[in-house]
Amino acid sequence: MQQQISVVTLGTADMARSHRFYSEGFGWETVFENEFIHFYQMNGMVLGLFRNDMMLEDSGRAAFNPSGAFALGHNVAKAEDVAPLMERLVAAGGRIIQPAAAPPHGGMRGYVTDPDDNAWEIAWNPAWTIDEHGHVTFGV
Protein backbone atom coordinates (compact mmCIF):
# COMPACT_ATOMS: atom_id res chain seq x y z
CA MET A 1 0.00 0.00 0.00
CA GLN A 2 1.38 3.41 -0.94
CA GLN A 3 1.97 5.87 1.91
CA GLN A 4 0.06 8.84 0.50
CA ILE A 5 -3.00 11.04 0.87
CA SER A 6 -4.91 11.83 -2.32
CA VAL A 7 -7.50 14.34 -1.15
CA VAL A 8 -8.24 16.28 2.02
CA THR A 9 -11.81 17.59 1.95
CA LEU A 10 -13.02 20.23 4.38
CA GLY A 11 -16.68 20.90 5.00
CA THR A 12 -17.85 24.47 4.67
CA ALA A 13 -20.99 26.31 5.74
CA ASP A 14 -20.53 29.08 3.18
CA MET A 15 -18.71 28.30 -0.08
CA ALA A 16 -18.19 31.95 -1.09
CA ARG A 17 -16.68 32.81 2.30
CA SER A 18 -14.34 29.79 2.18
CA HIS A 19 -13.40 30.49 -1.43
CA ARG A 20 -12.34 34.01 -0.43
CA PHE A 21 -10.13 32.66 2.38
CA TYR A 22 -8.31 30.13 0.20
CA SER A 23 -8.16 32.14 -3.03
CA GLU A 24 -7.42 35.61 -1.64
CA GLY A 25 -5.67 34.55 1.57
CA PHE A 26 -3.38 31.82 0.28
CA GLY A 27 -3.60 32.95 -3.35
CA TRP A 28 -4.65 29.49 -4.53
CA GLU A 29 -6.64 28.86 -7.73
CA THR A 30 -9.35 26.24 -8.11
CA VAL A 31 -9.02 23.55 -10.77
CA PHE A 32 -12.73 22.80 -10.54
CA GLU A 33 -15.61 24.48 -8.79
CA ASN A 34 -19.38 24.49 -8.67
CA GLU A 35 -21.90 25.60 -6.04
CA PHE A 36 -21.25 22.48 -3.91
CA ILE A 37 -17.53 21.76 -4.14
CA HIS A 38 -14.23 23.44 -5.00
CA PHE A 39 -10.97 21.63 -5.70
CA TYR A 40 -7.44 23.07 -5.42
CA GLN A 41 -4.57 21.12 -7.02
CA MET A 42 -1.81 21.03 -4.43
CA ASN A 43 1.69 19.61 -4.54
CA GLY A 44 0.86 15.97 -5.14
CA MET A 45 -2.63 15.98 -3.66
CA VAL A 46 -5.95 17.82 -3.89
CA LEU A 47 -7.66 20.02 -1.30
CA GLY A 48 -11.44 20.00 -1.53
CA LEU A 49 -14.03 22.33 -0.01
CA PHE A 50 -17.43 20.65 0.18
CA ARG A 51 -20.64 22.29 1.33
CA ASN A 52 -21.55 20.76 4.72
CA ASP A 53 -25.04 19.61 3.76
CA MET A 54 -23.74 17.92 0.62
CA MET A 55 -20.83 16.34 2.50
CA LEU A 56 -23.23 14.87 5.07
CA GLU A 57 -25.43 13.47 2.31
CA ASP A 58 -22.47 12.11 0.34
CA SER A 59 -20.91 10.40 3.38
CA GLY A 60 -24.17 9.06 4.81
CA ARG A 61 -23.60 10.74 8.15
CA ALA A 62 -26.38 12.26 10.22
CA ALA A 63 -24.08 14.92 11.72
CA PHE A 64 -20.42 15.87 12.07
CA ASN A 65 -18.52 15.23 15.28
CA PRO A 66 -15.97 18.07 15.23
CA SER A 67 -13.03 17.28 17.49
CA GLY A 68 -10.72 20.14 16.60
CA ALA A 69 -7.86 17.72 17.27
CA PHE A 70 -6.04 18.43 14.02
CA ALA A 71 -4.27 21.22 12.21
CA LEU A 72 -3.39 21.49 8.57
CA GLY A 73 0.08 22.85 7.89
CA HIS A 74 1.45 25.29 5.35
CA ASN A 75 5.21 25.76 5.44
CA VAL A 76 6.90 28.88 4.10
CA ALA A 77 10.45 29.44 2.87
CA LYS A 78 11.57 32.01 5.47
CA ALA A 79 10.75 32.81 9.10
CA GLU A 80 9.80 36.34 8.14
CA ASP A 81 7.11 34.97 5.77
CA VAL A 82 4.97 33.53 8.60
CA ALA A 83 3.37 36.70 10.05
CA PRO A 84 2.58 38.43 6.72
CA LEU A 85 0.82 35.31 5.40
CA MET A 86 -1.18 35.08 8.62
CA GLU A 87 -2.21 38.73 8.24
CA ARG A 88 -3.29 38.08 4.64
CA LEU A 89 -5.37 35.10 5.77
CA VAL A 90 -7.07 37.23 8.44
CA ALA A 91 -7.84 39.90 5.83
CA ALA A 92 -9.49 37.14 3.76
CA GLY A 93 -11.76 36.01 6.61
CA GLY A 94 -9.50 33.96 8.90
CA ARG A 95 -8.86 34.37 12.61
CA ILE A 96 -5.54 34.20 14.48
CA ILE A 97 -5.63 31.71 17.35
CA GLN A 98 -1.88 31.70 18.06
CA PRO A 99 0.25 34.68 16.92
CA ALA A 100 3.47 34.07 15.02
CA ALA A 101 6.27 33.26 17.44
CA ALA A 102 9.34 31.07 17.81
CA PRO A 103 8.34 27.89 19.69
CA PRO A 104 10.75 26.20 22.13
CA HIS A 105 11.58 23.48 19.57
CA GLY A 106 12.79 26.07 17.01
CA GLY A 107 11.60 27.65 13.81
CA MET A 108 8.64 30.03 13.58
CA ARG A 109 4.94 29.31 13.62
CA GLY A 110 1.48 30.67 14.23
CA TYR A 111 -2.07 29.37 13.87
CA VAL A 112 -4.99 30.77 11.88
CA THR A 113 -8.46 29.31 11.46
CA ASP A 114 -10.40 29.41 8.22
CA PRO A 115 -14.01 30.67 8.27
CA ASP A 116 -15.22 27.18 9.30
CA ASP A 117 -12.78 27.05 12.26
CA ASN A 118 -10.32 24.60 10.65
CA ALA A 119 -6.88 25.29 12.10
CA TRP A 120 -3.92 26.04 9.84
CA GLU A 121 -0.38 26.13 11.19
CA ILE A 122 1.70 28.58 9.17
CA ALA A 123 5.29 27.56 9.81
CA TRP A 124 8.92 27.86 8.91
CA ASN A 125 11.19 24.99 9.93
CA PRO A 126 14.91 25.52 9.30
CA ALA A 127 15.50 21.77 8.90
CA TRP A 128 12.78 21.22 6.29
CA THR A 129 13.29 22.03 2.64
CA ILE A 130 10.63 23.15 0.18
CA ASP A 131 11.38 22.48 -3.49
CA GLU A 132 10.23 24.53 -6.48
CA HIS A 133 7.03 22.43 -6.66
CA GLY A 134 6.12 23.09 -3.02
CA HIS A 135 7.05 19.61 -1.82
CA VAL A 136 8.27 19.64 1.78
CA THR A 137 10.97 17.20 2.85
CA PHE A 138 11.10 16.22 6.50
CA GLY A 139 14.45 16.94 8.11
CA VAL A 140 15.84 17.00 11.62
PyMOL commands that set and color helices and strands:
alter all, ss='L'
color gray80, all
select helices_A, chain A and resi 15-25+52-59+79-91
alter helices_A, ss='H'
color red, helices_A
select strands_A, chain A and resi 7-12+32-33+37-41+46-51+72-75+95-101+108-113+119-124+129-130+136-137
alter strands_A, ss='S'
color yellow, strands_A
deselect
rebuild
show_as cartoon
